[in-house]
Amino acid sequence: MFARSATPVVLLMLMLTSLCAWAKDDAEVPRKDPKEAARREGEDEPDDDVTRARRLFREGAALAGEGLWAQALARYERADALSPHASIAYNIGVCERALGHGTRARRAFERALKRDTEAEEPALAESTRTTIDAYRRELEGLMATLTVTLVPASATMTIDGRPLTRRGTRWVAGLAPPGPATTRKGKRRVIEVDPGLHVIVVKSPGFEDVVLRETLAPGADEKRDLTLARLPGELQISADRKGAAVSVDGVDVGLAPVSLRRPAGAYHVEVRKAGFEPYLADVRLKPASEVALEAVLAAEEVGLHERWWFWTSIGAALAGAAVVTYFVVRPEPTQPPLDGGGLGWTVRLP
């Protein structure tokens, strides 16, 4: 989408200018079978990094001339790794722009200008520098801005499978190689990104991942608020006795063993079974963590007052005590008056 303002012929002419500036001893640019042409031209050349870089550069120019931007980019990147040069960086930027990689094209153009400034002899023609300035202005106008507010602030973010790169006060998408995101603290993040469709992935330990598909228009300024949901923890409770009842925070949850998923937090666990001492525990469950409890139930200690023979002996003792008390405290019996019969005679005995 970035290549509409310049025809392939113009781009090719600019790249050929760079090619001649960097590889003045090359008579022509191969058009057919770049590898074979480069091999024939380099049969008598020394096999060093600079020579290999020039060979790759020529192959890249030939592929770009045919509109094979991805293949040309691969050649230029290999050449740049062998022998960095302002002209190579410029041609990398041209390929990235043609492929719609605006952030990477801008970086390549900036690198080309920096190398050209630092070189003992400038390698870029003035027309090339003018073209770079025009491309940079174009890319700045096309770039979209995405402002994301994250909760938690420690969450990491990738866009299209690449971590973000810091550029001044902003972040830039698409510059870093593919890979996992590194921890970036900051609740609010302003991100420069190429227009088009992007896949955004936000992660944080203990929280559910958020995956978004966003299509950003050229020059768009979008805002998103993303709050990640905490993952529940798992609480596993078992007991060494069958039929033990389990309760969590006073609510019966079944017979052991039980497995529960609960939000992060503190919980009071009780495991009970008749004839055994209750098992009590306080646990703290972390997000996406697992806590396993094994309740060991000890036989209940029966007190002296709970044993049958204790109450039997107590009953007998109480009964005996009552009899003794009766005989001790009963009053002396009185003798009834004598009955003398019909004659009224009575006999008093000593």
Secondary structure, DSSP 4 states (H G I P E B T S, - for coil): -GGGGS-HHHHHHHHHHHHHHH-TT------S-HHHHHHHHTTTS--SHHHHHHHHHHHHHHHHHTT-HHHHHHHHHHHHHHS--HHHHHHHHHHHHHTT-HHHHHHHHHHHHHHHHHSSS--S-HHHHHHHHHHHHHHHHH-EEEEEEEESTT-EEEETTEE-EEETTEEESS-SPSSPPPP---SEEEEEE-SEEEEEEEE-TTB--EEEEEEE-TT-EEEEEEEPPBPPEEEEEEESSTT-EEEETTEEEEESSEEEEE-SEEEEEEEE-TTBPPEEEEEEEPTT-EEEEEE-PPBPPPPGGGSHHHHHHHHHHHHHHHHHHHHHHPPPPPPPPP--TTTT------
